[in-house]
Amino acid sequence: MTANQKHVVLLDEKIKNLGRAAAGGGGGGGIGAALLEDLEAALAKVREDLDNHKSEYSKDQGKVKDELEKKATKEELADLEARMMQRLQDMFD
């Protein structure tokens, strides 16, 4: 289970606890301050993880783009093949 999945499970548990607290709260209908703080902290952690993931993904995509720009095109490879074939032909003539 990844870290993000663990955080989502944690949030699900907190939300279930929130629902139980609201249903069994007796007439106040409010939630405990500690539970609310836990939910806010868990949500902040998930947001931070998402931001980190986006940042890493962006870096990786930049690297891939840079590498792709260095690759030969089909036309360049076809030209290289033709030149190599010509050299081989010249060697045997």
TAKA-V528681 format. One record per helix or strand. SS is the DSSP state (H for helix, E for strand). FROM is the first residue (numbers start at 1). TO is the last residue. Records with the same first field share a line. If there is no record, write none. Layout:
# TAKA-V528681
SS=FROM-TO  FROM-TO
This chain:
# TAKA-V528681
H=3-23  33-70  74-92
